[in-house]
């Protein structure tokens, strides 16, 4: 589905919409979740907790969104978290130069590139402003963190550009609290902030966004990865650019490790967790890949990186950055803070290595809608997984008379504490079914004249349209069965 059509659908149905849209001059890159979007986001995060945090024997924390300057001195963000930016002298528009060059098929420039090298490339290709066509020649580095001032003294701090730094600076106390048995995985979900130069495409590029990150601390010398055998036969779609055709190789986790395509079983295990998670989130795995990043594309802290990408109407978008960060973060924080980040293992002191899964929640929700929303002559249908559906149950009296609304309200009262549901008695039953289908409601309960006679109600399946009659005493158990998570 086209981006504009999906955003129109989301706006009309209360999934998400631009922040402060009543003020036309509001800055871009900020979006609000409406009622259905909030429910969907919460269910997505709960699935993440179920399939990754709990299933992977991980621990979750909730850290501060504001961190002192020294954290980002140590992390390298003050120095390295910059983008090459250009300003059009004619129309005063700002753009990321590497993005403009990438649109021309030139992908060798990134945050690591020198400003002078970028400027020379702009001149060589005669880079021009997408807005007015004027030549672009000015370029300068722009740090995309949001700077803050704390207290009357004006102490310098920043909104976090990623959630993981809290995990790293908390590692000494977490390792003591939880024990030092490795691998140790710490997870966190919450908001991050980046002052994007030209945010666009709705939820795909934001200045305030949700991340769900996992940092796994381990020693590379150990090949023992708990849970590896459970996922050894999981298929990984590994994509890399070759000298000839680019291609996706679909190999098992075990094969990827044995052939050296992935250098450590812990990395392959984490990629398998991602595949398992997004399959259960309803993403079409035939339209997914792990893109192996080259040195220019990798972040400054990354030694090896796989981007989990999904194909949508706007092209391939990154949902999860999978980074081998080595000892970079713990070593840097140890140096700057003067504190020990070592653990005692095998009779020696070690600084653990880190493998990271950094998931974009907002982008993931966009991809789920893109892969599950279909439109036919009757209108849209959101064929989302039942356990992810924002509204789980709709309750309809067949008509708004003859005591049917009262019986339907009694059913609503019976279920309201256990399920997210809505009640509707307006319009024809066919229109109400279509409305429920359009927002992904997996089950509709209809109270009709047979209900007055024998007490039974009809439950209708969104996807098969099959209808069966159920007694009210059986409703809760039947709904729980329909909405249950897969094994």
Protein Blocks (a to p, Z undefined) as FASTA:
>chain_A
ZZklmmmmmmmnopaccehklpmkbcehiacddfklmmmmmmmmmmmmmmmmmmnopacd
dddfbdcfklmmmnommmmmccdddddfklopacdfklmmmmnopakbcfkbcfklmmmm
mmmnopacfknopacfbdcdddfbdcddehjkopacdddfbfklmmmmmmmmmmmmnopa
dcdddddddddddddfbgghhjmocfbdcdddddddddfklmcdghklmmmmpccddddd
dfklcddddddfklmmmnomambfklmmmmmmmmmmmmmnopafklgccddddfklpcfk
bcbdcddddddfkopcdfbdcddekjmlmmmmmmmnopafbdceehiacddddddddddf
klmmmmmmmmmcccdfkbccdfbdfklpmblbdcddfbagehlmmmmmmmmmmmmmmpcc
dddfedjfklmmmmmmmnopabdcdddfklmmnopacdddfklopacdddfklmmmmmmm
mmpccZZ
